Each structure stands twice: as C-alpha cells, then as structure tokens.
Amino acid sequence: RGLQSQAAEPCRSAPSSGFRHAELDYDEKLRRHQASLSLAQRMGLVAEPAQPLTSVQWEHVKHASDSRQDSEVPCSICLEDFRTRPQVILSCSHVFHGECLRSFERFAGK
C-alpha cells in the first residue's frame, strides 16, 4: 500500500514505537500475510503483495527515518505535528499519521 522506493513493490507499513503489532515474530507476520491473501492471489492468478519485512529490515528502515528526523517535521498529508496522533513508518522509511495514510489510501482507491 502506498508508494515504494523500489518499483513495482507496494510499500508495507508498521506502527512506530509503542505499538505491539510491530513486534510480532516473523512467523506470525508471515501467517497473517498468508491469511490476508485473496483466493486469486492464493491460486497464483493475481500477484500477491510483498512479504513482511524482517526485524533487521525494519531496523534499517527505522534508522533511515530517524537519521532524517522524519518525526520532527509535520505529517506531509495533513501538515500537523506528529506528537498529536499515532504515526506509521512505511518500508520506504517515510512517516505519516496512521489515520492520514488510511484516508489517503481510501481516497486513492488503494
């Protein structure tokens, strides 16, 4: 969902620090990923989304975002400060308010 720094692969997101969902073990993330696939994806008729990032990959993503101090600037969707609402970090290391990203995806039909 959303934009990705690498072409043709959708961006994956995880809640930033303080959310337990981001701390699931990788086997559980894979199980949830498989469970979320449509029948067409399971049958190979439609490409399935990319698998979840490993904890090491997420650490690299978080480090890239932290090094740019993304959480210190306003959300680029609503232009409000991040301290007021929960944020998510995408696999491309961009940071948004979770509700802003969900609203954008609904609006964009993603």
Buried (B, 14 or more C-beta within 10 A) or exposed (E): BBEBEEEEEBBBBBBBEEEEEBEBEEEEBEEEBEEEEEEEBEEEEEEBBBEBBEEEEBEEBBEBBBEEEBBEEEBEEBEEEBEEEEBBBBBBBBBBBBBBBBBBEEEEEE
